[in-house]
Amino acid sequence: MDKKGNLYGAALLGGVNDQGAIYELSPPLVPGNPCDREGSIFLQRTDGTLPSGRLLLDASGTLYGTTDGGGAGQAGTVFQLRSPAAPA
């Protein structure tokens, strides 16, 4: 969870071709309403599939994680996802 209350998570399945997704849920704009779904990133064979383990969030808003599939030789990947507002 980041400083704004956004919650990040990984779904092992779902997304494009049922290969997993990384998602963000934001606090409701109106208290008492359900969370707002900000966005999802669906994983593809080249950038990793089947996310596993915990996501790590650094101070600049960059997420790090691992996958069990995809990448070279389908052996899994370590990935980094930057927020559009995060410095490169």
C-alpha positions as CSV (number, residue, x, y, z in Angstrom):
1,M,0.0,0.0,0.0
2,D,1.4,3.4,-0.9
3,K,1.1,6.7,1.0
4,K,-2.1,7.6,-0.9
5,G,-3.8,4.4,0.3
6,N,-3.6,2.6,-3.1
7,L,-3.4,-1.1,-2.8
8,Y,-1.3,-3.2,-5.2
9,G,-1.6,-6.9,-5.8
10,A,-0.9,-9.7,-8.2
11,A,-3.3,-12.3,-9.6
12,L,-1.8,-15.6,-10.6
13,L,-4.4,-16.1,-13.4
14,G,-6.6,-13.7,-15.3
15,G,-5.7,-11.0,-17.8
16,V,-4.7,-11.6,-21.4
17,N,-4.6,-15.4,-22.1
18,D,-5.1,-16.1,-18.4
19,Q,-1.4,-15.5,-17.7
20,G,-1.7,-13.2,-14.7
21,A,-2.1,-9.5,-13.9
22,I,-0.8,-6.8,-11.6
23,Y,-3.5,-4.4,-10.3
24,E,-4.0,-1.3,-8.3
25,L,-7.1,-0.4,-6.2
26,S,-7.6,3.1,-5.0
27,P,-9.6,4.4,-2.0
28,P,-13.1,5.5,-2.9
29,L,-13.6,9.1,-3.8
30,V,-16.8,9.1,-1.6
31,P,-16.3,7.5,1.8
32,G,-18.4,4.4,2.2
33,N,-18.4,3.6,-1.5
34,P,-16.5,0.6,-2.9
35,C,-12.8,1.0,-3.9
36,D,-12.1,2.5,-7.3
37,R,-10.2,0.2,-9.7
38,E,-7.4,2.4,-11.1
39,G,-5.9,-0.1,-13.5
40,S,-4.4,-3.4,-14.3
41,I,-1.3,-4.5,-16.2
42,F,-1.8,-7.8,-17.9
43,L,1.3,-10.0,-18.2
44,Q,2.5,-11.3,-21.5
45,R,4.9,-14.2,-22.4
46,T,7.8,-11.8,-23.0
47,D,7.6,-9.9,-19.7
48,G,6.6,-12.7,-17.4
49,T,3.6,-14.8,-16.7
50,L,2.1,-16.3,-13.5
51,P,3.2,-13.7,-10.9
52,S,4.3,-15.1,-7.6
53,G,5.6,-13.9,-4.3
54,R,5.1,-10.4,-2.9
55,L,5.2,-7.1,-4.7
56,L,7.7,-4.6,-3.3
57,L,7.0,-0.9,-3.5
58,D,9.9,1.6,-3.2
59,A,9.7,5.2,-2.1
60,S,9.4,6.5,-5.7
61,G,6.3,4.3,-6.4
62,T,8.1,1.7,-8.4
63,L,6.8,-1.9,-8.0
64,Y,9.1,-5.0,-8.2
65,G,8.0,-8.6,-8.4
66,T,8.7,-12.0,-9.8
67,T,7.0,-14.5,-12.1
68,D,7.1,-18.2,-12.4
69,G,6.8,-18.2,-16.2
70,G,7.7,-16.2,-19.2
71,G,11.0,-14.6,-20.1
72,A,13.9,-16.3,-21.6
73,G,13.3,-20.1,-21.7
74,Q,10.0,-19.6,-19.9
75,A,12.0,-19.7,-16.6
76,G,10.3,-16.7,-15.0
77,T,11.3,-13.1,-14.6
78,V,12.0,-10.3,-12.2
79,F,10.0,-7.2,-13.2
80,Q,9.9,-3.5,-12.4
81,L,6.8,-1.4,-13.0
82,R,7.1,2.4,-12.7
83,S,4.2,4.7,-12.0
84,P,3.7,7.2,-14.8
85,A,4.5,9.9,-12.2
86,A,7.6,8.1,-11.0
87,P,11.0,9.4,-12.1
88,A,12.9,7.2,-14.6
